[in-house]
Amino acid sequence: MKNISNDTLTEIIHIHKVLSNPSRVKILLLLSDKQQNVSQISEAIGLEQSAVSHQLKILKAHQLVTQARDGKAINYQIGDSHILQLLKLSIAHAQELESDHIHDPQPSQDNA
């Protein structure tokens, strides 16, 4: 693999830390279909609006979502299509592991 700068490596780590929160992943997946406001997101993923707003603030700080005003409402949308590619690859990988039962508990040697 080619050399990457320390700044790039740091940003990769930050992105993965952001994606380590299930609520943020749910929000990104929801926004991959269409832009939505905080109350729509809150209802769809079952989080309080204040919690959704907090997660959106983090996603926005990393430029993973952007906001656009529609009258009085503020709608959020995916800020970078690369994040959708990363999520799609992560989903495919997780489903592959799931189908291979890679995370099934191994039988203990005591029972063998």
Secondary structure as UniProt FT lines:
FT   HELIX           6..18
FT   TURN            19..20
FT   HELIX           22..31
FT   TURN            32..33
FT   STRAND          36..37
FT   HELIX           38..45
FT   HELIX           49..61
FT   TURN            62..63
FT   STRAND          65..70
FT   TURN            71..72
FT   STRAND          73..78
FT   HELIX           81..99
FT   TURN            100..103
FT   TURN            109..110
//
